[in-house]
């Protein structure tokens, strides 16, 4: 899932990802802005995510016209799985964005 990054909308998507992950056999992975100061991060990611991957470098996106643009903020991948993990900290890793796609 790559939700829109507009303020207020990201929180709704993250909450939906969490609730969808509670379905049996469901695995949800989202590319999100790394905004650890937001309520959605502390409510729906830290206590319940299976894995958080902090990307070093900026993610770049290709538009349909072939132009590339970079995200103006750092990004993370978040994974939620069912059954939910036992209460513990999620697996946290970092992964560099390869230079050829920056």
Biotite code that builds the C-alpha atoms (Angstrom):
import biotite.structure as struc

atoms = struc.array([
    struc.Atom([0.000, 0.000, 0.000], chain_id="A", res_id=1, res_name="UNK", atom_name="CA", element="C"),
    struc.Atom([1.295, 3.428, -0.878], chain_id="A", res_id=2, res_name="UNK", atom_name="CA", element="C"),
    struc.Atom([-1.276, 5.801, 0.668], chain_id="A", res_id=3, res_name="UNK", atom_name="CA", element="C"),
    struc.Atom([-1.583, 9.490, -0.119], chain_id="A", res_id=4, res_name="UNK", atom_name="CA", element="C"),
    struc.Atom([0.703, 11.582, 2.067], chain_id="A", res_id=5, res_name="UNK", atom_name="CA", element="C"),
    struc.Atom([-1.735, 14.424, 2.779], chain_id="A", res_id=6, res_name="UNK", atom_name="CA", element="C"),
    struc.Atom([-2.093, 15.354, 6.420], chain_id="A", res_id=7, res_name="UNK", atom_name="CA", element="C"),
    struc.Atom([-5.055, 13.635, 8.040], chain_id="A", res_id=8, res_name="UNK", atom_name="CA", element="C"),
    struc.Atom([-5.342, 11.115, 5.211], chain_id="A", res_id=9, res_name="UNK", atom_name="CA", element="C"),
    struc.Atom([-2.229, 9.113, 6.155], chain_id="A", res_id=10, res_name="UNK", atom_name="CA", element="C"),
    struc.Atom([-3.622, 8.415, 9.624], chain_id="A", res_id=11, res_name="UNK", atom_name="CA", element="C"),
    struc.Atom([-6.848, 7.003, 8.154], chain_id="A", res_id=12, res_name="UNK", atom_name="CA", element="C"),
    struc.Atom([-4.885, 4.725, 5.821], chain_id="A", res_id=13, res_name="UNK", atom_name="CA", element="C"),
    struc.Atom([-2.565, 3.505, 8.589], chain_id="A", res_id=14, res_name="UNK", atom_name="CA", element="C"),
    struc.Atom([-5.525, 2.711, 10.824], chain_id="A", res_id=15, res_name="UNK", atom_name="CA", element="C"),
    struc.Atom([-7.229, 0.852, 7.955], chain_id="A", res_id=16, res_name="UNK", atom_name="CA", element="C"),
    struc.Atom([-4.040, -1.132, 7.285], chain_id="A", res_id=17, res_name="UNK", atom_name="CA", element="C"),
    struc.Atom([-3.929, -2.170, 10.937], chain_id="A", res_id=18, res_name="UNK", atom_name="CA", element="C"),
    struc.Atom([-7.589, -3.275, 11.007], chain_id="A", res_id=19, res_name="UNK", atom_name="CA", element="C"),
    struc.Atom([-7.217, -5.154, 7.714], chain_id="A", res_id=20, res_name="UNK", atom_name="CA", element="C"),
    struc.Atom([-4.177, -6.977, 9.101], chain_id="A", res_id=21, res_name="UNK", atom_name="CA", element="C"),
    struc.Atom([-6.392, -8.485, 11.806], chain_id="A", res_id=22, res_name="UNK", atom_name="CA", element="C"),
    struc.Atom([-8.153, -10.603, 9.206], chain_id="A", res_id=23, res_name="UNK", atom_name="CA", element="C"),
    struc.Atom([-6.965, -14.216, 9.293], chain_id="A", res_id=24, res_name="UNK", atom_name="CA", element="C"),
    struc.Atom([-4.033, -14.804, 7.001], chain_id="A", res_id=25, res_name="UNK", atom_name="CA", element="C"),
    struc.Atom([-3.737, -11.132, 6.057], chain_id="A", res_id=26, res_name="UNK", atom_name="CA", element="C"),
    struc.Atom([-0.378, -9.442, 5.596], chain_id="A", res_id=27, res_name="UNK", atom_name="CA", element="C"),
    struc.Atom([-0.282, -5.675, 4.961], chain_id="A", res_id=28, res_name="UNK", atom_name="CA", element="C"),
    struc.Atom([2.840, -3.743, 3.992], chain_id="A", res_id=29, res_name="UNK", atom_name="CA", element="C"),
    struc.Atom([2.784, 0.035, 3.578], chain_id="A", res_id=30, res_name="UNK", atom_name="CA", element="C"),
    struc.Atom([5.272, 2.610, 2.336], chain_id="A", res_id=31, res_name="UNK", atom_name="CA", element="C"),
    struc.Atom([4.808, 5.581, 4.663], chain_id="A", res_id=32, res_name="UNK", atom_name="CA", element="C"),
    struc.Atom([6.481, 8.856, 5.564], chain_id="A", res_id=33, res_name="UNK", atom_name="CA", element="C"),
    struc.Atom([8.764, 8.403, 8.559], chain_id="A", res_id=34, res_name="UNK", atom_name="CA", element="C"),
    struc.Atom([6.867, 10.678, 10.914], chain_id="A", res_id=35, res_name="UNK", atom_name="CA", element="C"),
    struc.Atom([7.606, 9.222, 14.304], chain_id="A", res_id=36, res_name="UNK", atom_name="CA", element="C"),
    struc.Atom([6.132, 12.275, 16.042], chain_id="A", res_id=37, res_name="UNK", atom_name="CA", element="C"),
    struc.Atom([2.611, 11.612, 14.740], chain_id="A", res_id=38, res_name="UNK", atom_name="CA", element="C"),
    struc.Atom([-0.130, 9.949, 16.772], chain_id="A", res_id=39, res_name="UNK", atom_name="CA", element="C"),
    struc.Atom([-0.726, 7.298, 14.111], chain_id="A", res_id=40, res_name="UNK", atom_name="CA", element="C"),
    struc.Atom([2.886, 6.144, 14.494], chain_id="A", res_id=41, res_name="UNK", atom_name="CA", element="C"),
    struc.Atom([2.581, 5.620, 18.245], chain_id="A", res_id=42, res_name="UNK", atom_name="CA", element="C"),
    struc.Atom([-0.970, 4.178, 18.069], chain_id="A", res_id=43, res_name="UNK", atom_name="CA", element="C"),
    struc.Atom([-0.929, 1.872, 15.033], chain_id="A", res_id=44, res_name="UNK", atom_name="CA", element="C"),
    struc.Atom([2.712, 1.113, 14.315], chain_id="A", res_id=45, res_name="UNK", atom_name="CA", element="C"),
    struc.Atom([4.942, 0.884, 17.393], chain_id="A", res_id=46, res_name="UNK", atom_name="CA", element="C"),
    struc.Atom([2.665, -1.298, 19.548], chain_id="A", res_id=47, res_name="UNK", atom_name="CA", element="C"),
    struc.Atom([1.286, -3.561, 16.798], chain_id="A", res_id=48, res_name="UNK", atom_name="CA", element="C"),
    struc.Atom([3.506, -3.673, 13.685], chain_id="A", res_id=49, res_name="UNK", atom_name="CA", element="C"),
    struc.Atom([5.430, -6.832, 12.927], chain_id="A", res_id=50, res_name="UNK", atom_name="CA", element="C"),
    struc.Atom([8.307, -5.002, 11.279], chain_id="A", res_id=51, res_name="UNK", atom_name="CA", element="C"),
    struc.Atom([9.439, -1.438, 10.629], chain_id="A", res_id=52, res_name="UNK", atom_name="CA", element="C"),
    struc.Atom([12.120, -0.739, 8.015], chain_id="A", res_id=53, res_name="UNK", atom_name="CA", element="C"),
    struc.Atom([13.595, 2.769, 8.019], chain_id="A", res_id=54, res_name="UNK", atom_name="CA", element="C"),
    struc.Atom([14.926, 3.658, 4.570], chain_id="A", res_id=55, res_name="UNK", atom_name="CA", element="C"),
    struc.Atom([18.100, 5.714, 4.461], chain_id="A", res_id=56, res_name="UNK", atom_name="CA", element="C"),
    struc.Atom([18.075, 8.182, 1.593], chain_id="A", res_id=57, res_name="UNK", atom_name="CA", element="C"),
    struc.Atom([14.983, 9.458, -0.177], chain_id="A", res_id=58, res_name="UNK", atom_name="CA", element="C"),
    struc.Atom([12.591, 7.350, -2.198], chain_id="A", res_id=59, res_name="UNK", atom_name="CA", element="C"),
    struc.Atom([12.053, 8.519, -5.787], chain_id="A", res_id=60, res_name="UNK", atom_name="CA", element="C"),
    struc.Atom([8.899, 8.044, -7.799], chain_id="A", res_id=61, res_name="UNK", atom_name="CA", element="C"),
    struc.Atom([8.439, 7.958, -11.573], chain_id="A", res_id=62, res_name="UNK", atom_name="CA", element="C"),
    struc.Atom([5.522, 9.832, -13.091], chain_id="A", res_id=63, res_name="UNK", atom_name="CA", element="C"),
    struc.Atom([3.631, 8.582, -16.124], chain_id="A", res_id=64, res_name="UNK", atom_name="CA", element="C"),
    struc.Atom([5.444, 11.186, -18.276], chain_id="A", res_id=65, res_name="UNK", atom_name="CA", element="C"),
    struc.Atom([8.795, 9.642, -17.297], chain_id="A", res_id=66, res_name="UNK", atom_name="CA", element="C"),
    struc.Atom([9.888, 12.421, -14.914], chain_id="A", res_id=67, res_name="UNK", atom_name="CA", element="C"),
    struc.Atom([11.233, 11.397, -11.511], chain_id="A", res_id=68, res_name="UNK", atom_name="CA", element="C"),
    struc.Atom([10.704, 13.208, -8.242], chain_id="A", res_id=69, res_name="UNK", atom_name="CA", element="C"),
    struc.Atom([11.974, 12.520, -4.741], chain_id="A", res_id=70, res_name="UNK", atom_name="CA", element="C"),
    struc.Atom([9.987, 12.416, -1.551], chain_id="A", res_id=71, res_name="UNK", atom_name="CA", element="C"),
    struc.Atom([10.689, 15.512, 0.587], chain_id="A", res_id=72, res_name="UNK", atom_name="CA", element="C"),
    struc.Atom([10.893, 13.357, 3.730], chain_id="A", res_id=73, res_name="UNK", atom_name="CA", element="C"),
    struc.Atom([12.362, 10.022, 4.860], chain_id="A", res_id=74, res_name="UNK", atom_name="CA", element="C"),
    struc.Atom([10.279, 6.885, 4.372], chain_id="A", res_id=75, res_name="UNK", atom_name="CA", element="C"),
    struc.Atom([9.548, 3.610, 6.142], chain_id="A", res_id=76, res_name="UNK", atom_name="CA", element="C"),
    struc.Atom([8.068, 0.270, 5.249], chain_id="A", res_id=77, res_name="UNK", atom_name="CA", element="C"),
    struc.Atom([5.681, -1.065, 7.887], chain_id="A", res_id=78, res_name="UNK", atom_name="CA", element="C"),
    struc.Atom([4.443, -4.646, 7.951], chain_id="A", res_id=79, res_name="UNK", atom_name="CA", element="C"),
    struc.Atom([1.449, -5.919, 9.913], chain_id="A", res_id=80, res_name="UNK", atom_name="CA", element="C"),
    struc.Atom([0.599, -9.637, 9.931], chain_id="A", res_id=81, res_name="UNK", atom_name="CA", element="C"),
    struc.Atom([-2.094, -11.877, 11.342], chain_id="A", res_id=82, res_name="UNK", atom_name="CA", element="C"),
    struc.Atom([-1.982, -13.308, 13.884], chain_id="A", res_id=83, res_name="UNK", atom_name="CA", element="C"),
    struc.Atom([-0.815, -10.139, 15.640], chain_id="A", res_id=84, res_name="UNK", atom_name="CA", element="C"),
    struc.Atom([2.523, -10.360, 17.376], chain_id="A", res_id=85, res_name="UNK", atom_name="CA", element="C"),
    struc.Atom([2.757, -10.740, 21.114], chain_id="A", res_id=86, res_name="UNK", atom_name="CA", element="C"),
    struc.Atom([3.357, -7.459, 22.959], chain_id="A", res_id=87, res_name="UNK", atom_name="CA", element="C"),
    struc.Atom([6.972, -6.590, 22.276], chain_id="A", res_id=88, res_name="UNK", atom_name="CA", element="C"),
    struc.Atom([8.836, -4.090, 20.173], chain_id="A", res_id=89, res_name="UNK", atom_name="CA", element="C"),
    struc.Atom([8.621, -4.705, 16.413], chain_id="A", res_id=90, res_name="UNK", atom_name="CA", element="C"),
    struc.Atom([11.627, -5.803, 14.413], chain_id="A", res_id=91, res_name="UNK", atom_name="CA", element="C"),
    struc.Atom([13.290, -2.537, 13.356], chain_id="A", res_id=92, res_name="UNK", atom_name="CA", element="C"),
    struc.Atom([15.862, -2.425, 10.573], chain_id="A", res_id=93, res_name="UNK", atom_name="CA", element="C"),
    struc.Atom([17.372, 0.105, 8.193], chain_id="A", res_id=94, res_name="UNK", atom_name="CA", element="C"),
    struc.Atom([17.885, -0.330, 4.485], chain_id="A", res_id=95, res_name="UNK", atom_name="CA", element="C"),
    struc.Atom([19.672, 2.070, 2.177], chain_id="A", res_id=96, res_name="UNK", atom_name="CA", element="C"),
    struc.Atom([17.831, 3.199, -0.935], chain_id="A", res_id=97, res_name="UNK", atom_name="CA", element="C"),
    struc.Atom([20.161, 2.123, -3.784], chain_id="A", res_id=98, res_name="UNK", atom_name="CA", element="C"),
    struc.Atom([21.896, 5.104, -5.399], chain_id="A", res_id=99, res_name="UNK", atom_name="CA", element="C"),
    struc.Atom([20.709, 4.124, -8.861], chain_id="A", res_id=100, res_name="UNK", atom_name="CA", element="C"),
    struc.Atom([17.090, 4.736, -7.824], chain_id="A", res_id=101, res_name="UNK", atom_name="CA", element="C"),
    struc.Atom([17.656, 7.851, -5.709], chain_id="A", res_id=102, res_name="UNK", atom_name="CA", element="C"),
])
